[in-house]
């Protein structure tokens, strides 16, 4: 049997593990035999997700942690190591946006609230750097591992409105390339650092921006579909294959890349 894409028995830590994308990926990887550790701030939701995965025959636990809290992150890392003795992969799926870091169609750049802009940068960018600092250490000690950051279409082009989010995700792509080189040259090429850039997927954060309460498209939603050759939004499960590739031996010579999963959005041209 070919084990090239196998994630069986890999310990995979997922920040933002209670989100639409993080939870879907966690359930999939557990189904493929990975030992999944979901991290997040919502205790009840996290426990429910872990129990559901376990009920389906997978292995998953949930640990409460804030990606901006170094002490909390270190504590859960210690718990993971005590339980499993290793960390094979880290998926930095935590992120989000805030109204004050966006510009409404009727607003201007002067409406941006710098405190919320900073919070969006912190959550998305610093909230990726900090967990990576902590979970990278056991990988360095083991001489192997895989990190997958979550970039965005907003990293490739300056999408209207989402100024803070776009700046943070552009930083994620740059950080991914930087860290890939840093880790390979200073520690070991056995640790790979890549990112995934989802196109437009309906999540709790953007649903109201892209769809109306009756399910029809908003003006922005229509703009997205018009520029997506596949003419639809992505489904969360459509990220799973790319994630599995990036944390498996199938991508053993791949590092510093941003894998685009967007139905063609980023290559659309008139």
C-alpha positions in Angstrom: 0.0 0.0 0.0 1.3 3.4 -0.9 1.8 5.6 2.2 2.9 8.7 0.4 -0.1 10.8 1.5 -0.6 9.0 4.8 -1.2 11.1 8.0 -1.9 8.1 10.1 -0.7 8.6 13.7 0.6 12.1 13.0 -0.1 14.5 15.8 -1.7 17.6 14.2 -2.4 20.8 16.2 -5.0 23.1 14.7 -5.4 26.7 16.0 -8.9 28.1 15.3 -10.1 24.5 15.7 -13.7 25.5 16.3 -14.0 27.6 13.2 -15.8 26.3 10.1 -12.6 25.6 8.2 -10.5 24.4 11.1 -13.1 22.0 12.4 -13.8 20.5 9.0 -10.1 19.9 8.4 -9.7 18.4 11.9 -12.6 16.0 11.3 -11.1 14.9 8.0 -7.6 14.4 9.3 -8.9 12.4 12.2 -10.8 10.2 9.8 -7.5 9.6 8.0 -5.9 8.4 11.2 -4.3 11.5 12.5 -4.4 12.4 16.2 -6.0 15.8 16.1 -5.6 18.6 18.8 -8.2 21.3 18.3 -7.3 24.7 19.9 -9.7 27.5 20.5 -11.4 29.8 23.0 -14.9 28.2 22.9 -14.8 25.4 25.5 -18.3 23.9 24.9 -18.1 24.1 21.1 -14.6 22.6 21.2 -15.5 19.7 23.4 -18.6 19.0 21.3 -16.5 18.9 18.1 -13.9 16.6 19.7 -16.6 14.3 21.0 -18.2 14.1 17.5 -14.9 13.2 15.9 -14.3 10.5 18.5 -17.8 9.1 18.1 -17.0 8.6 14.4 -13.9 6.6 15.2 -11.3 9.3 15.0 -9.0 10.6 17.8 -9.3 14.2 18.8 -9.0 16.4 21.9 -9.8 20.0 22.5 -7.7 22.4 24.6 -8.6 26.0 25.4 -6.0 28.5 24.3 -5.8 32.0 22.9 -3.3 32.4 20.1 -2.3 35.8 21.6 -1.5 34.3 25.0 2.1 32.9 25.1 1.6 31.3 28.5 -1.6 29.5 27.4 0.0 28.3 24.2 3.0 26.9 26.0 0.7 25.2 28.5 -1.2 23.4 25.8 2.0 22.5 24.0 3.3 20.9 27.2 0.0 19.0 27.4 0.2 17.7 23.9 3.8 16.6 24.4 2.9 14.9 27.7 0.1 13.0 26.0 1.6 12.2 22.6 5.3 12.9 23.0 5.5 14.8 19.7 4.0 17.4 17.4 4.1 16.5 13.7 2.1 19.3 12.2 0.8 22.8 13.1 -2.1 24.3 11.2 -2.4 28.0 12.0 -6.1 28.4 11.1 -7.0 31.1 13.7 -7.9 34.5 12.4 -10.7 36.9 11.8 -11.7 40.5 11.1 -13.3 43.5 12.8 -15.7 46.2 11.5 -13.3 49.0 12.4 -10.6 47.5 10.3 -12.8 47.5 7.2 -14.1 50.3 5.0 -17.8 50.3 4.1 -18.9 51.1 0.6 -20.1 54.5 1.8 -17.0 55.1 3.9 -13.4 56.2 3.3 -9.9 55.3 4.5 -10.3 58.0 7.3 -13.0 55.8 8.9 -10.5 53.0 9.7 -10.2 52.7 13.5 -6.5 52.2 14.2 -7.0 50.2 17.4 -9.2 47.6 15.6 -6.8 47.6 12.6 -4.0 46.7 15.1 -6.2 44.0 16.7 -6.8 42.4 13.2 -3.0 42.4 12.5 -2.4 40.9 16.0 -5.0 38.1 15.6 -4.1 37.1 12.1 -0.3 37.7 11.9 1.0 37.7 15.5 -1.6 35.0 16.2 0.3 32.9 13.7 3.8 33.8 14.7 3.3 33.1 18.4 1.9 29.6 18.2 4.6 28.8 15.6 7.4 29.9 17.9 6.0 27.5 20.6 5.1 24.4 18.5 8.1 24.7 16.3 10.5 23.9 19.2 9.5 20.2 19.6 9.7 19.9 15.8 13.2 21.2 15.8 14.1 18.8 18.6 12.6 15.9 16.6 14.2 17.1 13.3 11.0 16.9 11.4 7.6 18.5 11.1 5.2 20.6 8.9 3.6 24.0 9.4 0.8 25.2 7.3 -0.3 28.9 7.7 -3.6 30.3 6.4 -3.2 33.1 3.8 -6.0 34.5 1.7 -7.0 35.9 -1.7 -6.6 39.3 0.1 -2.8 38.6 0.2 -2.5 38.5 -3.6 -4.4 41.7 -4.4 -5.8 44.6 -2.5 -9.4 43.6 -2.2 -11.7 46.5 -1.4 -13.0 47.0 2.1 -10.9 44.5 4.0 -7.9 46.7 4.5 -6.7 45.3 7.9 -7.3 41.7 7.0 -5.6 42.1 3.7 -2.5 43.6 5.3 -2.4 40.8 7.8 -2.7 38.0 5.3 -0.1 39.5 3.0 2.1 39.4 6.1 1.3 35.7 6.5 2.5 34.9 3.0 5.7 36.8 3.5 6.2 35.2 6.9 5.7 31.7 5.4 8.4 32.3 2.8 10.7 33.8 5.4 10.3 31.0 8.0 10.7 28.3 5.4 14.2 29.5 4.6 15.0 30.3 8.2 14.1 26.8 9.5 15.7 24.9 6.7 19.0 26.7 6.8 19.3 27.2 10.6 17.7 24.0 11.9 16.8 21.2 9.4 15.2 20.8 6.0 13.1 18.1 7.7 10.7 20.9 8.7 8.7 22.4 6.0 6.7 25.6 6.2 3.9 26.3 3.7 0.6 28.2 3.5 -2.8 27.6 2.0 -4.8 30.4 0.5 -8.5 29.6 0.4 -10.7 31.4 -2.1 -14.1 32.4 -1.0 -15.7 29.9 1.4 -18.8 30.8 3.5 -17.8 31.0 7.1 -19.4 32.6 10.2 -17.2 35.6 9.6 -18.1 36.4 6.0 -21.5 34.9 5.5 -23.4 38.2 6.1 -21.0 40.0 3.8 -21.5 37.6 0.9 -25.1 36.4 1.3 -28.5 37.8 2.4 -30.6 36.2 5.1 -32.6 34.5 2.4 -29.5 32.9 0.9 -29.3 35.1 -2.1 -26.1 36.9 -3.0 -25.2 40.3 -1.8 -23.6 42.7 -4.2 -20.2 41.7 -3.0 -21.1 38.0 -3.2 -22.1 38.5 -6.8 -18.8 40.2 -7.5 -17.0 37.2 -6.1 -18.9 34.7 -8.1 -18.5 36.7 -11.3 -14.8 36.6 -10.8 -14.6 32.9 -9.9 -14.4 30.7 -13.0 -16.1 27.8 -11.1 -19.1 30.1 -10.4 -19.6 29.1 -6.8 -18.1 29.4 -3.3 -15.8 26.7 -2.0 -16.8 24.0 0.3 -14.7 23.6 3.5 -14.0 19.9 2.7 -12.3 21.0 -0.5 -9.4 22.3 1.5 -8.7 18.9 3.1 -6.8 17.3 0.2 -4.4 20.2 -0.1 -3.8 20.2 3.7 -3.2 16.4 3.7 -0.7 16.9 0.9 1.2 19.6 2.7 1.6 17.7 6.0 2.3 14.3 4.4 5.5 12.9 2.8 4.0 13.6 -0.6 5.3 17.2 -0.2 8.7 16.3 1.2 10.5 18.7 -1.2 7.9 21.5 -0.9 8.5 24.5 1.3 7.8 28.3 1.3 4.9 27.9 -1.0 1.3 29.3 -0.9 -1.1 26.7 -2.2 -4.1 28.4 -3.8 -7.5 26.7 -3.5 -9.9 29.2 -5.0 -11.9 27.8 -8.0 -9.8 30.1 -10.2 -10.5 33.4 -8.5 -6.9 34.5 -8.5 -6.3 33.9 -12.2 -9.5 35.4 -13.5 -9.0 38.0 -16.1 -11.4 39.9 -18.4 
